[in-house]
């Protein structure tokens, strides 16, 4: 069964999230284990109107070299285009990806570096 909601746990020391967030200018190294598509209703930032969008979601088992159990949701068509060639036969499982978000809003772009994991 695919997840339908976000679960957040609080501890006395910090806030733990089960999703990956990209911050502009900060590279993030991720390893994906599975993927699926989700249809979402999102509000357009300019008009406020609701529109339907498909989101590519990956399960993440490693973030910055640490074991995690998170999801990484891709709404950006630019970022999805970088990852698309690795979807066939789940080729992405053989790679770590260093993803850097650049800019914000309409001008957001992404630098994606696939790194083949040693066998």
Beta strands, then each sheet from edge to edge (+ up, - down):
strand 1: 8-10
strand 2: 15-17
strand 3: 28-43
strand 4: 50-63
strand 5: 66-74
strand 6: 95-102
strand 7: 109-116
sheet 1: 1+ 2-
sheet 2: 5+ 4- 3+ 6- 7+
end
